[in-house]
Amino acid sequence: MDRREQQVQQIPLQRLNTLQENQRRSELRAIFDKYDTDRNGYLCVGELKRMIVEKKCPDIDKNVVKVLLKTSDENNDDRLDFEEFYKLSMQHPYIFRDICVKYCRLVVPNRNPNTVIGDEIDGEYEQNMKFWPPPLMMIVFSIMEIIFFVVDIIHTQDRNGTSTSGPMATLFIYNPNQREEVWRFLTYMFVHIGIMHLVMNLLIQIFLGVALELVHCWWRVALVYVAGVVAGSMGTSIFTPRVFLAGASGGVYALITAHIATIIMNWKQMEFAIVQLFVFLIFCATDLGVSIYNSINDPWDKVGYVAHASGALAGFLVGIGVLRNLKVVPWERKLWWCAVTVYFMLMVAGIMYHFLNPAHFY
């Protein structure tokens, strides 16, 4: 191939690059002019902050914007002209997209664990909270549970909602005499007996579940919740095979112990970790003590304590397995493998026990 042919082949590529650059400059010029509110041909700190805020990063600190401005201000006049703005956009394109939150986190200087003293890194866990997308998973579960409850009240005319003869309870409650209908191992969570039963579960799961969703994302929290529900019915079926189950308490207790798991895994990154751990441990110990006392001394007590305990164990193990660990250290990785292995071994053993020893359940 001679030199002339090489030049002919290079021309279209050069034109394409020029066209793309011109198009990009035009797009950025429109953005620049939009936020140049005083029309002086420059972006100051306030105008740059307004642009970032409107790009879905409302909590950015003004000092961070100053650092960004100083980094990109080549002539040190404390403002950006279009050429400086254009170079900034080429180096950090995230600033002009809906995922600008990620860009803001890249700009914020990372803490250096070698230079901090004492507990100065506490609070990093809380700083990872995200309000978009909104934490709706536990709210969705709660709405479904309310709908099931209202439908049964309407059909049974029982204002207190204590009847189990409604269509939802009949079809979805965990009935030990209908174990072959495997969906009941999960769907009993939507059925509640009594208004207080429903209200207490809703309050706890929304309060705790939303707090987890803000940091760990909805699908991780949903896995913990569902794992607790299934473990609750599995444990009840094995250890108290004649007990009926209704309510989301297995999932609620899974959320409680998932908080303990995430406190342990993010100890140095969490603000007041020791206080939070103490509160959850006191709650769990108190509830366990009351449960044991009631099960021994009250023959009419109908609470499924095995479901609570099984859900709590599943929440702790699955919480370690799926919830976010902001900074992984070697012992945490080993704990992760242990938790995941133990959970799957317990679930597989429970399923096999149902198949291999059916006489136990009748």
C-alpha positions as CSV (number, residue, x, y, z in Angstrom):
1,M,0.0,0.0,0.0
2,D,1.6,3.4,-1.0
3,R,1.5,6.6,0.9
4,R,-1.4,8.1,-1.1
5,E,-3.7,5.2,-0.3
6,Q,-2.9,5.4,3.4
7,Q,-3.8,9.1,3.3
8,V,-7.1,8.4,1.6
9,Q,-8.0,5.8,4.2
10,Q,-7.1,8.1,7.1
11,I,-9.4,11.0,5.9
12,P,-12.8,9.5,6.8
13,L,-11.6,8.5,10.3
14,Q,-10.2,12.0,10.9
15,R,-13.5,13.6,9.7
16,L,-15.4,11.2,12.0
17,N,-13.3,12.2,15.0
18,T,-13.8,15.9,14.2
19,L,-17.5,15.5,13.8
20,Q,-17.7,13.7,17.2
21,E,-15.6,16.4,18.9
22,N,-17.7,19.2,17.4
23,Q,-20.9,17.5,18.5
24,R,-19.5,17.0,22.0
25,R,-18.4,20.6,22.2
26,S,-21.9,21.8,21.2
27,E,-23.5,19.6,23.8
28,L,-21.2,20.9,26.5
29,R,-21.6,24.5,25.3
30,A,-25.3,24.2,25.9
31,I,-24.7,22.8,29.4
32,F,-22.2,25.5,30.2
33,D,-24.5,28.3,29.0
34,K,-27.4,26.9,31.0
35,Y,-25.5,27.1,34.3
36,D,-23.6,30.3,33.5
37,T,-26.5,32.2,35.1
38,D,-24.8,35.6,35.1
39,R,-23.7,35.2,31.5
40,N,-20.1,36.3,32.1
41,G,-18.6,33.3,30.3
42,Y,-17.4,31.6,33.5
43,L,-18.6,29.0,36.0
44,C,-18.0,30.0,39.6
45,V,-18.3,27.7,42.7
46,G,-22.0,28.4,43.2
47,E,-22.9,27.7,39.5
48,L,-20.8,24.5,39.5
49,K,-22.4,23.3,42.7
50,R,-25.9,24.0,41.3
51,M,-25.1,22.0,38.2
52,I,-23.9,19.0,40.3
53,V,-26.9,19.3,42.6
54,E,-29.4,19.2,39.7
55,K,-27.6,16.1,38.4
56,K,-28.8,14.1,41.4
57,C,-26.0,14.8,43.9
58,P,-27.8,17.1,46.4
59,D,-25.7,16.4,49.4
60,I,-22.3,17.4,48.0
61,D,-20.4,19.6,50.3
62,K,-19.3,23.1,49.0
63,N,-15.7,22.4,50.0
64,V,-15.7,19.4,47.6
65,V,-16.9,21.7,44.8
66,K,-14.1,24.1,45.6
67,V,-11.6,21.2,45.4
68,L,-13.0,20.3,42.0
69,L,-12.8,23.9,40.8
70,K,-9.2,24.3,42.0
71,T,-8.2,21.0,40.3
72,S,-9.6,22.1,36.9
73,D,-8.8,25.8,37.1
74,E,-5.6,26.0,35.0
75,N,-5.1,29.8,35.2
76,N,-6.0,30.0,38.9
77,D,-8.7,32.7,38.6
78,D,-11.1,30.8,40.8
79,R,-13.6,30.1,37.9
80,L,-13.8,27.9,34.9
81,D,-14.0,29.2,31.3
82,F,-15.5,26.9,28.6
83,E,-12.1,25.4,27.6
84,E,-11.4,24.4,31.2
85,F,-14.9,23.1,31.6
86,Y,-14.5,21.1,28.4
87,K,-11.3,19.4,29.6
88,L,-13.0,18.6,32.9
89,S,-15.9,17.0,31.2
90,M,-13.6,14.9,29.0
91,Q,-11.7,13.6,32.1
92,H,-14.8,13.1,34.3
93,P,-17.8,12.3,31.9
94,Y,-19.9,11.0,34.8
95,I,-20.7,14.6,35.9
96,F,-23.2,14.9,33.0
97,R,-25.1,11.7,33.6
98,D,-27.8,10.5,35.9
99,I,-25.2,8.5,37.9
100,C,-23.5,11.7,39.0
101,V,-23.6,10.3,42.6
102,K,-20.7,8.0,41.6
103,Y,-18.7,11.0,40.3
104,C,-19.2,12.9,43.5
105,R,-17.8,9.9,45.5
106,L,-14.7,9.9,43.2
107,V,-14.1,13.5,43.9
108,V,-14.4,13.2,47.7
109,P,-11.0,12.3,49.1
110,N,-10.8,8.8,50.5
111,R,-9.9,8.4,54.1
112,N,-6.4,7.0,54.6
113,P,-6.6,4.3,57.3
114,N,-2.9,4.8,58.0
115,T,-3.4,8.4,59.1
116,V,-6.5,8.2,61.2
117,I,-6.4,8.1,65.0
118,G,-8.8,6.1,67.2
119,D,-12.3,5.9,65.8
120,E,-12.1,8.8,63.3
121,I,-13.2,6.5,60.5
122,D,-16.5,5.8,62.3
123,G,-19.5,6.9,60.2
124,E,-18.3,5.7,56.8
125,Y,-21.1,3.1,56.8
126,E,-23.7,5.8,57.2
127,Q,-22.1,7.8,54.5
128,N,-22.8,5.0,52.1
129,M,-26.6,5.4,52.4
130,K,-28.3,6.1,49.1
131,F,-31.8,7.5,48.8
132,W,-32.1,6.7,45.1
133,P,-33.6,4.4,44.1
134,P,-35.9,4.8,47.1
135,P,-36.0,1.9,49.7
136,L,-39.3,0.4,48.7
137,M,-38.9,-3.4,49.0
138,M,-40.0,-3.7,52.6
139,I,-42.8,-1.2,52.0
140,V,-44.0,-3.4,49.1
141,F,-44.0,-6.5,51.3
142,S,-45.9,-4.6,54.0
143,I,-48.6,-3.4,51.5
144,M,-49.1,-6.9,50.3
145,E,-49.5,-8.1,53.9
146,I,-52.1,-5.4,54.6
147,I,-54.0,-6.3,51.5
148,F,-54.1,-10.0,52.5
149,F,-55.3,-9.0,56.0
150,V,-58.1,-6.7,54.7
151,V,-59.4,-9.2,52.2
152,D,-59.8,-11.8,55.0
153,I,-61.5,-9.3,57.2
154,I,-64.0,-8.4,54.4
155,H,-64.8,-12.0,53.7
156,T,-65.1,-13.2,57.3
157,Q,-66.6,-10.1,58.8
158,D,-64.2,-10.4,61.7
159,R,-63.1,-6.9,62.6
160,N,-60.2,-8.1,64.7
161,G,-58.8,-10.2,61.9
162,T,-58.3,-13.3,64.1
163,S,-60.2,-15.7,61.9
164,T,-58.2,-18.2,59.7
165,S,-61.2,-19.1,57.5
166,G,-60.7,-16.3,55.1
167,P,-59.6,-17.0,51.5
168,M,-56.1,-15.7,51.9
169,A,-55.5,-17.6,55.2
170,T,-57.0,-20.8,53.8
171,L,-54.8,-20.8,50.7
172,F,-51.5,-19.3,52.0
173,I,-51.1,-20.1,55.7
174,Y,-48.6,-22.7,56.7
175,N,-50.7,-25.8,57.4
176,P,-48.7,-28.8,58.7
177,N,-51.3,-31.1,57.2
178,Q,-50.7,-29.7,53.7
179,R,-46.9,-29.7,53.5
180,E,-47.1,-31.0,49.9
181,E,-48.3,-27.5,48.9
182,V,-44.7,-26.1,49.1
183,W,-45.7,-22.5,48.5
184,R,-47.0,-22.4,52.1
185,F,-43.4,-22.5,53.4
186,L,-43.1,-19.0,52.0
187,T,-46.6,-17.4,51.6
188,Y,-47.6,-17.7,55.3
189,M,-45.7,-14.5,55.8
190,F,-48.5,-12.6,54.1
191,V,-51.2,-13.9,56.6
192,H,-51.6,-12.4,60.0
193,I,-53.8,-13.3,62.9
194,G,-55.0,-10.2,64.7
195,I,-54.4,-6.5,64.2
196,M,-51.6,-6.3,66.8
197,H,-49.8,-9.2,65.1
198,L,-49.9,-7.3,61.8
199,V,-49.0,-3.9,63.2
200,M,-46.0,-5.1,65.2
201,N,-44.5,-6.9,62.3
202,L,-45.1,-4.0,59.9
203,L,-43.5,-1.5,62.3
204,I,-40.4,-3.5,62.9
205,Q,-39.8,-4.7,59.3
206,I,-40.3,-1.2,57.9
207,F,-38.1,0.4,60.5
208,L,-35.3,-2.1,60.2
209,G,-35.7,-3.1,56.6
210,V,-35.6,0.4,55.2
211,A,-32.5,1.2,57.2
212,L,-30.7,-1.8,55.6
213,E,-32.0,-1.0,52.1
214,L,-30.4,2.5,52.3
215,V,-27.0,0.9,52.4
216,H,-27.3,-2.6,51.1
217,C,-29.8,-2.3,48.2
218,W,-33.3,-3.8,48.0
219,W,-32.5,-7.2,46.6
220,R,-30.0,-8.0,49.3
221,V,-32.5,-7.2,52.0
222,A,-35.2,-9.1,50.2
223,L,-32.9,-12.2,50.2
224,V,-32.4,-11.9,54.0
225,Y,-36.1,-11.4,54.6
226,V,-37.2,-14.3,52.4
227,A,-34.5,-16.6,53.8
228,G,-35.7,-15.9,57.3
229,V,-39.3,-16.7,56.3
230,V,-38.4,-20.0,54.7
231,A,-36.1,-21.0,57.5
232,G,-38.8,-20.2,60.0
233,S,-41.3,-22.6,58.4
234,M,-38.6,-25.2,57.8
235,G,-37.5,-25.2,61.4
236,T,-41.1,-25.3,62.6
237,S,-41.9,-28.2,60.4
238,I,-39.0,-30.2,61.8
239,F,-39.0,-29.4,65.5
240,T,-42.7,-28.7,66.1
241,P,-44.4,-30.6,63.2
242,R,-48.0,-30.0,64.4
243,V,-47.8,-26.2,64.6
244,F,-49.6,-23.9,62.1
245,L,-47.7,-20.7,61.1
246,A,-48.9,-17.2,60.1
247,G,-47.1,-13.9,60.0
248,A,-43.8,-12.6,58.9
249,S,-42.0,-13.0,62.2
250,G,-39.4,-15.2,60.7
251,G,-38.5,-12.5,58.2
252,V,-38.6,-9.8,60.9
253,Y,-36.2,-11.7,63.1
254,A,-34.0,-12.2,60.1
255,L,-33.8,-8.5,59.7
256,I,-32.9,-8.0,63.4
257,T,-30.0,-10.5,63.2
258,A,-28.9,-9.2,59.8
259,H,-28.3,-5.9,61.6
260,I,-26.0,-7.7,64.0
261,A,-24.2,-9.3,61.0
262,T,-23.7,-6.0,59.3
263,I,-22.4,-4.4,62.5
264,I,-19.8,-7.1,62.9
265,M,-18.7,-7.0,59.2
266,N,-18.6,-3.2,59.1
267,W,-17.4,-2.6,62.7
268,K,-14.8,0.1,62.0
269,Q,-16.9,1.8,59.3
270,M,-20.1,2.1,61.5
271,E,-20.8,5.0,63.8
272,F,-21.5,3.9,67.4
273,A,-21.1,0.3,66.5
274,I,-20.7,-0.9,70.0
275,V,-23.9,0.8,71.1
276,Q,-25.9,-0.6,68.2
277,L,-24.6,-4.1,68.8
278,F,-25.5,-3.8,72.5
279,V,-29.0,-2.7,71.7
280,F,-29.7,-5.6,69.3
281,L,-28.1,-8.2,71.6
282,I,-30.2,-7.0,74.5
283,F,-33.3,-7.2,72.4
284,C,-32.6,-10.7,71.2
285,A,-31.6,-12.0,74.6
286,T,-34.7,-10.5,76.2
287,D,-37.0,-11.9,73.6
288,L,-35.4,-15.3,73.8
289,G,-35.8,-15.4,77.5
290,V,-39.5,-14.4,77.3
291,S,-40.1,-17.0,74.6
292,I,-38.6,-19.8,76.7
293,Y,-40.5,-18.7,79.8
294,N,-43.8,-18.5,77.9
295,S,-43.3,-21.9,76.2
296,I,-42.7,-23.6,79.5
297,N,-45.4,-21.9,81.7
298,D,-48.2,-21.0,79.3
299,P,-49.8,-24.1,77.7
300,W,-52.1,-21.8,75.6
301,D,-49.3,-19.8,74.1
302,K,-49.5,-20.1,70.3
303,V,-46.5,-18.1,69.2
304,G,-44.1,-19.9,66.8
305,Y,-40.9,-19.5,68.7
306,V,-39.1,-22.0,66.6
307,A,-39.9,-19.9,63.6
308,H,-38.5,-16.9,65.4
309,A,-35.2,-18.7,66.3
310,S,-34.8,-20.2,62.8
311,G,-35.5,-16.9,61.1
312,A,-33.0,-15.2,63.4
313,L,-30.3,-17.8,62.6
314,A,-30.9,-17.5,58.9
315,G,-30.8,-13.7,59.0
316,F,-27.5,-13.7,60.7
317,L,-25.9,-16.3,58.3
318,V,-27.5,-14.8,55.1
319,G,-26.8,-11.3,56.3
320,I,-23.1,-12.1,56.5
321,G,-23.3,-13.7,53.1
322,V,-25.1,-11.1,51.0
323,L,-25.0,-7.7,52.8
324,R,-22.3,-5.3,51.8
325,N,-18.9,-5.3,53.6
326,L,-17.4,-2.0,53.0
327,K,-13.8,-3.0,53.8
328,V,-13.0,-6.7,53.7
329,V,-10.2,-8.1,55.9
330,P,-9.0,-11.7,55.8
331,W,-10.9,-13.0,58.8
332,E,-14.1,-11.5,57.4
333,R,-13.6,-13.5,54.2
334,K,-13.3,-16.7,56.2
335,L,-16.4,-15.8,58.2
336,W,-18.3,-15.2,54.9
337,W,-17.4,-18.7,53.7
338,C,-18.4,-20.3,57.0
339,A,-21.7,-18.5,57.1
340,V,-22.7,-19.3,53.5
341,T,-21.6,-23.0,53.9
342,V,-23.5,-23.5,57.2
343,Y,-26.7,-21.9,55.8
344,F,-26.8,-24.1,52.7
345,M,-25.9,-27.2,54.7
346,L,-28.8,-26.5,57.1
347,M,-31.3,-25.9,54.3
348,V,-30.2,-29.0,52.3
349,A,-30.4,-31.1,55.5
350,G,-33.8,-29.8,56.3
351,I,-35.1,-30.6,52.8
352,M,-33.6,-34.0,52.8
353,Y,-35.1,-34.8,56.2
354,H,-38.6,-34.0,54.9
355,F,-38.1,-36.5,52.0
356,L,-36.2,-39.2,53.9
357,N,-38.3,-39.3,57.1
358,P,-41.9,-38.5,56.3
359,A,-43.2,-40.5,59.3
360,H,-41.9,-37.8,61.6
361,F,-44.5,-35.4,60.4
362,Y,-47.6,-37.5,60.9
